Amino acid sequence: MTISKGKHVTIEYQLFVGDVNGEMVEETAENNPFTFIFGEEMMLEKFEEGLSDLKAGENFSISIKCDD
């Protein structure tokens, strides 16, 4: 299944400030993942752009500048 508008998306992630070598400020886990509906303007646009067209189980890395 591919991520697209209207799909329920469940992800696990680590959020770093600066870059991957920066301070980790948030993390989810398999027993408490993050879930949202893709394309419903619930998330930052750049975040959804980074997830767009990923398939279930694919790893990802997204960098979002402060201005975005």
PyMOL commands that place a pseudoatom at each C-alpha (Angstrom):
pseudoatom trace, name=CA, resn=MET, resi=1, chain=A, elem=C, hetatm=0, pos=[0.000, 0.000, 0.000]
pseudoatom trace, name=CA, resn=THR, resi=2, chain=A, elem=C, hetatm=0, pos=[1.291, 3.469, -0.904]
pseudoatom trace, name=CA, resn=ILE, resi=3, chain=A, elem=C, hetatm=0, pos=[0.760, 6.612, 1.200]
pseudoatom trace, name=CA, resn=SER, resi=4, chain=A, elem=C, hetatm=0, pos=[-1.704, 8.917, -0.519]
pseudoatom trace, name=CA, resn=LYS, resi=5, chain=A, elem=C, hetatm=0, pos=[-4.476, 11.411, 0.319]
pseudoatom trace, name=CA, resn=GLY, resi=6, chain=A, elem=C, hetatm=0, pos=[-7.097, 10.132, 2.725]
pseudoatom trace, name=CA, resn=LYS, resi=7, chain=A, elem=C, hetatm=0, pos=[-5.060, 7.118, 3.904]
pseudoatom trace, name=CA, resn=HIS, resi=8, chain=A, elem=C, hetatm=0, pos=[-4.568, 6.469, 7.608]
pseudoatom trace, name=CA, resn=VAL, resi=9, chain=A, elem=C, hetatm=0, pos=[-0.809, 6.533, 8.213]
pseudoatom trace, name=CA, resn=THR, resi=10, chain=A, elem=C, hetatm=0, pos=[0.895, 4.986, 11.224]
pseudoatom trace, name=CA, resn=ILE, resi=11, chain=A, elem=C, hetatm=0, pos=[4.587, 5.676, 11.755]
pseudoatom trace, name=CA, resn=GLU, resi=12, chain=A, elem=C, hetatm=0, pos=[7.350, 5.313, 14.296]
pseudoatom trace, name=CA, resn=TYR, resi=13, chain=A, elem=C, hetatm=0, pos=[9.906, 8.105, 14.329]
pseudoatom trace, name=CA, resn=GLN, resi=14, chain=A, elem=C, hetatm=0, pos=[12.672, 9.951, 16.118]
pseudoatom trace, name=CA, resn=LEU, resi=15, chain=A, elem=C, hetatm=0, pos=[12.642, 13.762, 15.975]
pseudoatom trace, name=CA, resn=PHE, resi=16, chain=A, elem=C, hetatm=0, pos=[15.985, 15.566, 16.202]
pseudoatom trace, name=CA, resn=VAL, resi=17, chain=A, elem=C, hetatm=0, pos=[16.703, 19.281, 16.479]
pseudoatom trace, name=CA, resn=GLY, resi=18, chain=A, elem=C, hetatm=0, pos=[19.492, 20.377, 14.146]
pseudoatom trace, name=CA, resn=ASP, resi=19, chain=A, elem=C, hetatm=0, pos=[20.247, 17.077, 12.414]
pseudoatom trace, name=CA, resn=VAL, resi=20, chain=A, elem=C, hetatm=0, pos=[20.522, 13.366, 13.220]
pseudoatom trace, name=CA, resn=ASN, resi=21, chain=A, elem=C, hetatm=0, pos=[23.535, 14.193, 15.402]
pseudoatom trace, name=CA, resn=GLY, resi=22, chain=A, elem=C, hetatm=0, pos=[21.527, 16.845, 17.268]
pseudoatom trace, name=CA, resn=GLU, resi=23, chain=A, elem=C, hetatm=0, pos=[19.354, 16.484, 20.330]
pseudoatom trace, name=CA, resn=MET, resi=24, chain=A, elem=C, hetatm=0, pos=[16.523, 13.938, 20.076]
pseudoatom trace, name=CA, resn=VAL, resi=25, chain=A, elem=C, hetatm=0, pos=[13.397, 15.714, 21.355]
pseudoatom trace, name=CA, resn=GLU, resi=26, chain=A, elem=C, hetatm=0, pos=[10.695, 13.142, 20.609]
pseudoatom trace, name=CA, resn=GLU, resi=27, chain=A, elem=C, hetatm=0, pos=[10.387, 9.451, 19.799]
pseudoatom trace, name=CA, resn=THR, resi=28, chain=A, elem=C, hetatm=0, pos=[7.574, 6.998, 19.162]
pseudoatom trace, name=CA, resn=ALA, resi=29, chain=A, elem=C, hetatm=0, pos=[7.741, 3.228, 19.433]
pseudoatom trace, name=CA, resn=GLU, resi=30, chain=A, elem=C, hetatm=0, pos=[6.021, 0.158, 18.009]
pseudoatom trace, name=CA, resn=ASN, resi=31, chain=A, elem=C, hetatm=0, pos=[3.692, -0.049, 21.022]
pseudoatom trace, name=CA, resn=ASN, resi=32, chain=A, elem=C, hetatm=0, pos=[2.784, 3.668, 20.742]
pseudoatom trace, name=CA, resn=PRO, resi=33, chain=A, elem=C, hetatm=0, pos=[3.106, 4.823, 17.105]
pseudoatom trace, name=CA, resn=PHE, resi=34, chain=A, elem=C, hetatm=0, pos=[1.901, 8.116, 15.637]
pseudoatom trace, name=CA, resn=THR, resi=35, chain=A, elem=C, hetatm=0, pos=[-1.235, 7.927, 13.466]
pseudoatom trace, name=CA, resn=PHE, resi=36, chain=A, elem=C, hetatm=0, pos=[-2.845, 10.568, 11.239]
pseudoatom trace, name=CA, resn=ILE, resi=37, chain=A, elem=C, hetatm=0, pos=[-4.851, 10.941, 8.023]
pseudoatom trace, name=CA, resn=PHE, resi=38, chain=A, elem=C, hetatm=0, pos=[-2.612, 11.901, 5.120]
pseudoatom trace, name=CA, resn=GLY, resi=39, chain=A, elem=C, hetatm=0, pos=[-3.514, 14.976, 3.068]
pseudoatom trace, name=CA, resn=GLU, resi=40, chain=A, elem=C, hetatm=0, pos=[-5.997, 16.468, 5.542]
pseudoatom trace, name=CA, resn=GLU, resi=41, chain=A, elem=C, hetatm=0, pos=[-3.724, 19.425, 6.441]
pseudoatom trace, name=CA, resn=MET, resi=42, chain=A, elem=C, hetatm=0, pos=[-3.151, 17.977, 9.920]
pseudoatom trace, name=CA, resn=MET, resi=43, chain=A, elem=C, hetatm=0, pos=[0.633, 17.865, 9.472]
pseudoatom trace, name=CA, resn=LEU, resi=44, chain=A, elem=C, hetatm=0, pos=[3.330, 20.191, 8.153]
pseudoatom trace, name=CA, resn=GLU, resi=45, chain=A, elem=C, hetatm=0, pos=[3.257, 20.300, 4.358]
pseudoatom trace, name=CA, resn=LYS, resi=46, chain=A, elem=C, hetatm=0, pos=[6.983, 19.458, 4.095]
pseudoatom trace, name=CA, resn=PHE, resi=47, chain=A, elem=C, hetatm=0, pos=[6.486, 16.452, 6.393]
pseudoatom trace, name=CA, resn=GLU, resi=48, chain=A, elem=C, hetatm=0, pos=[3.727, 15.051, 4.183]
pseudoatom trace, name=CA, resn=GLU, resi=49, chain=A, elem=C, hetatm=0, pos=[5.796, 15.753, 1.044]
pseudoatom trace, name=CA, resn=GLY, resi=50, chain=A, elem=C, hetatm=0, pos=[8.555, 13.607, 2.553]
pseudoatom trace, name=CA, resn=LEU, resi=51, chain=A, elem=C, hetatm=0, pos=[6.147, 10.732, 3.192]
pseudoatom trace, name=CA, resn=SER, resi=52, chain=A, elem=C, hetatm=0, pos=[4.279, 10.976, -0.108]
pseudoatom trace, name=CA, resn=ASP, resi=53, chain=A, elem=C, hetatm=0, pos=[4.405, 7.792, -2.199]
pseudoatom trace, name=CA, resn=LEU, resi=54, chain=A, elem=C, hetatm=0, pos=[6.228, 5.735, 0.448]
pseudoatom trace, name=CA, resn=LYS, resi=55, chain=A, elem=C, hetatm=0, pos=[5.119, 2.129, 0.750]
pseudoatom trace, name=CA, resn=ALA, resi=56, chain=A, elem=C, hetatm=0, pos=[4.320, 0.253, 3.960]
pseudoatom trace, name=CA, resn=GLY, resi=57, chain=A, elem=C, hetatm=0, pos=[7.485, -0.748, 5.787]
pseudoatom trace, name=CA, resn=GLU, resi=58, chain=A, elem=C, hetatm=0, pos=[9.812, 1.654, 3.963]
pseudoatom trace, name=CA, resn=ASN, resi=59, chain=A, elem=C, hetatm=0, pos=[12.319, 3.625, 6.025]
pseudoatom trace, name=CA, resn=PHE, resi=60, chain=A, elem=C, hetatm=0, pos=[12.453, 7.381, 5.610]
pseudoatom trace, name=CA, resn=SER, resi=61, chain=A, elem=C, hetatm=0, pos=[14.385, 10.458, 6.640]
pseudoatom trace, name=CA, resn=ILE, resi=62, chain=A, elem=C, hetatm=0, pos=[12.939, 13.949, 6.355]
pseudoatom trace, name=CA, resn=SER, resi=63, chain=A, elem=C, hetatm=0, pos=[14.667, 17.274, 6.999]
pseudoatom trace, name=CA, resn=ILE, resi=64, chain=A, elem=C, hetatm=0, pos=[12.482, 20.332, 7.508]
pseudoatom trace, name=CA, resn=LYS, resi=65, chain=A, elem=C, hetatm=0, pos=[13.960, 23.818, 7.737]
pseudoatom trace, name=CA, resn=CYS, resi=66, chain=A, elem=C, hetatm=0, pos=[12.737, 26.162, 10.478]
pseudoatom trace, name=CA, resn=ASP, resi=67, chain=A, elem=C, hetatm=0, pos=[11.156, 28.445, 7.873]
pseudoatom trace, name=CA, resn=ASP, resi=68, chain=A, elem=C, hetatm=0, pos=[8.909, 25.596, 6.748]
for i in range(1, 68): cmd.bond("trace and resi %d" % i, "trace and resi %d" % (i + 1))
show_as sticks, trace
zoom trace
